[in-house]
Amino acid sequence: MPSLAAKIDGKKFMWDNFMYASEAEAKEKMAAYEKEGFETACLTEAEGYLVYTRKVITEITLE
């Protein structure tokens, strides 16, 4: 089982908990995450491709 968190370029990323069969599938999912404001990274494993994401909170709204 892949690690839930990974340090990539000194930043902590979290795995989206899904194994992608092809690089094209992984890149499609990464593009969707990036549209939502996430930073993404893709790691290759023997079983497939893993997408890791991170998002820095820049604003906190309290009600």
FIKOLZA-1660 file (N, C-alpha, C; in steps of 0.1 Angstrom, whole numbers, plus 5000, padded with zeros to 4 digits):
% residues 63
   i   px   py   pz ch aa at
   1 5009 4988 5000  A  M  N
   1 5000 5000 5000  A  M CA
   1 5009 5012 5000  A  M  C
   2 5006 5022 4991  A  P  N
   2 5014 5034 4991  A  P CA
   2 5012 5043 5003  A  P  C
   3 5022 5051 5005  A  S  N
   3 5021 5060 5016  A  S CA
   3 5010 5071 5015  A  S  C
   4 5003 5074 5025  A  L  N
   4 4993 5084 5024  A  L CA
   4 4998 5098 5023  A  L  C
   5 5010 5100 5027  A  A  N
   5 5017 5114 5026  A  A CA
   5 5031 5112 5020  A  A  C
   6 5035 5122 5012  A  A  N
   6 5048 5122 5006  A  A CA
   6 5054 5136 5006  A  A  C
   7 5067 5137 5009  A  K  N
   7 5074 5150 5008  A  K CA
   7 5079 5151 4994  A  K  C
   8 5075 5161 4987  A  I  N
   8 5080 5163 4973  A  I CA
   8 5084 5177 4972  A  I  C
   9 5097 5179 4968  A  D  N
   9 5103 5192 4968  A  D CA
   9 5102 5200 4981  A  D  C
  10 5103 5192 4992  A  G  N
  10 5102 5199 5005  A  G CA
  10 5088 5202 5010  A  G  C
  11 5078 5198 5002  A  K  N
  11 5064 5201 5006  A  K CA
  11 5056 5188 5008  A  K  C
  12 5047 5189 5018  A  K  N
  12 5039 5177 5021  A  K CA
  12 5027 5176 5012  A  K  C
  13 5025 5164 5005  A  F  N
  13 5014 5161 4997  A  F CA
  13 5007 5149 5002  A  F  C
  14 4994 5149 5000  A  M  N
  14 4985 5137 5004  A  M CA
  14 4980 5130 4992  A  M  C
  15 4981 5116 4993  A  W  N
  15 4976 5107 4983  A  W CA
  15 4961 5108 4982  A  W  C
  16 4955 5108 4970  A  D  N
  16 4941 5108 4968  A  D CA
  16 4934 5094 4970  A  D  C
  17 4942 5084 4974  A  N  N
  17 4938 5071 4977  A  N CA
  17 4932 5063 4965  A  N  C
  18 4937 5066 4953  A  F  N
  18 4933 5059 4942  A  F CA
  18 4945 5055 4933  A  F  C
  19 4945 5043 4928  A  M  N
  19 4956 5039 4919  A  M CA
  19 4951 5040 4904  A  M  C
  20 4958 5048 4896  A  Y  N
  20 4954 5050 4882  A  Y CA
  20 4961 5041 4873  A  Y  C
  21 4954 5035 4864  A  A  N
  21 4960 5024 4855  A  A CA
  21 4969 5031 4845  A  A  C
  22 4967 5043 4840  A  S  N
  22 4975 5049 4830  A  S CA
  22 4979 5063 4834  A  S  C
  23 4989 5068 4828  A  E  N
  23 4994 5081 4830  A  E CA
  23 4984 5092 4826  A  E  C
  24 4977 5089 4815  A  A  N
  24 4967 5097 4810  A  A CA
  24 4955 5099 4820  A  A  C
  25 4951 5089 4826  A  E  N
  25 4941 5090 4837  A  E CA
  25 4945 5098 4848  A  E  C
  26 4958 5096 4852  A  A  N
  26 4963 5104 4864  A  A CA
  26 4964 5119 4860  A  A  C
  27 4969 5122 4848  A  K  N
  27 4970 5136 4844  A  K CA
  27 4956 5142 4843  A  K  C
  28 4946 5135 4838  A  E  N
  28 4932 5140 4838  A  E CA
  28 4927 5144 4852  A  E  C
  29 4930 5135 4861  A  K  N
  29 4926 5138 4875  A  K CA
  29 4934 5150 4881  A  K  C
  30 4947 5150 4878  A  M  N
  30 4955 5161 4883  A  M CA
  30 4950 5175 4877  A  M  C
  31 4946 5175 4865  A  A  N
  31 4940 5187 4859  A  A CA
  31 4927 5192 4866  A  A  C
  32 4919 5182 4870  A  A  N
  32 4907 5185 4877  A  A CA
  32 4910 5191 4891  A  A  C
  33 4920 5185 4898  A  Y  N
  33 4924 5190 4911  A  Y CA
  33 4930 5204 4910  A  Y  C
  34 4938 5207 4899  A  E  N
  34 4944 5220 4897  A  E CA
  34 4933 5230 4895  A  E  C
  35 4922 5227 4888  A  K  N
  35 4912 5236 4886  A  K CA
  35 4905 5241 4899  A  K  C
  36 4906 5232 4909  A  E  N
  36 4901 5235 4922  A  E CA
  36 4911 5242 4931  A  E  C
  37 4923 5245 4926  A  G  N
  37 4932 5252 4934  A  G CA
  37 4943 5244 4941  A  G  C
  38 4944 5231 4938  A  F  N
  38 4953 5222 4944  A  F CA
  38 4966 5222 4936  A  F  C
  39 4977 5220 4944  A  E  N
  39 4990 5217 4937  A  E CA
  39 4990 5201 4936  A  E  C
  40 4996 5196 4925  A  T  N
  40 4995 5182 4923  A  T CA
  40 5009 5176 4920  A  T  C
  41 5010 5163 4922  A  A  N
  41 5022 5156 4918  A  A CA
  41 5018 5142 4915  A  A  C
  42 5026 5136 4906  A  C  N
  42 5023 5122 4902  A  C CA
  42 5035 5113 4904  A  C  C
  43 5033 5102 4911  A  L  N
  43 5044 5092 4913  A  L CA
  43 5040 5079 4907  A  L  C
  44 5050 5073 4901  A  T  N
  44 5048 5060 4894  A  T CA
  44 5052 5049 4903  A  T  C
  45 5043 5039 4904  A  E  N
  45 5045 5027 4912  A  E CA
  45 5044 5015 4902  A  E  C
  46 5048 5003 4907  A  A  N
  46 5047 4991 4898  A  A CA
  46 5033 4988 4894  A  A  C
  47 5023 4991 4903  A  E  N
  47 5009 4988 4900  A  E CA
  47 5002 4999 4892  A  E  C
  48 5008 5011 4892  A  G  N
  48 5001 5022 4884  A  G CA
  48 5006 5035 4888  A  G  C
  49 4998 5045 4887  A  Y  N
  49 5002 5059 4890  A  Y CA
  49 4994 5064 4902  A  Y  C
  50 5001 5072 4910  A  L  N
  50 4995 5078 4922  A  L CA
  50 4995 5093 4921  A  L  C
  51 4983 5099 4924  A  V  N
  51 4982 5114 4924  A  V CA
  51 4982 5119 4938  A  V  C
  52 4991 5128 4941  A  Y  N
  52 4992 5135 4954  A  Y CA
  52 4989 5149 4952  A  Y  C
  53 4982 5155 4962  A  T  N
  53 4977 5168 4962  A  T CA
  53 4981 5176 4974  A  T  C
  54 4981 5189 4973  A  R  N
  54 4982 5198 4985  A  R CA
  54 4975 5211 4982  A  R  C
  55 4970 5217 4992  A  K  N
  55 4964 5230 4991  A  K CA
  55 4968 5238 5003  A  K  C
  56 4973 5250 5001  A  V  N
  56 4977 5259 5012  A  V CA
  56 4965 5268 5015  A  V  C
  57 4960 5268 5027  A  I  N
  57 4949 5277 5031  A  I CA
  57 4954 5291 5032  A  I  C
  58 4948 5300 5025  A  T  N
  58 4953 5314 5025  A  T CA
  58 4943 5323 5033  A  T  C
  59 4931 5318 5035  A  E  N
  59 4921 5326 5041  A  E CA
  59 4912 5317 5050  A  E  C
  60 4909 5322 5062  A  I  N
  60 4901 5315 5071  A  I CA
  60 4888 5323 5074  A  I  C
  61 4876 5318 5072  A  T  N
  61 4864 5325 5074  A  T CA
  61 4857 5319 5087  A  T  C
  62 4855 5327 5097  A  L  N
  62 4848 5322 5108  A  L CA
  62 4833 5328 5109  A  L  C
  63 4824 5319 5113  A  E  N
  63 4810 5324 5113  A  E CA
  63 4806 5326 5127  A  E  C
% end
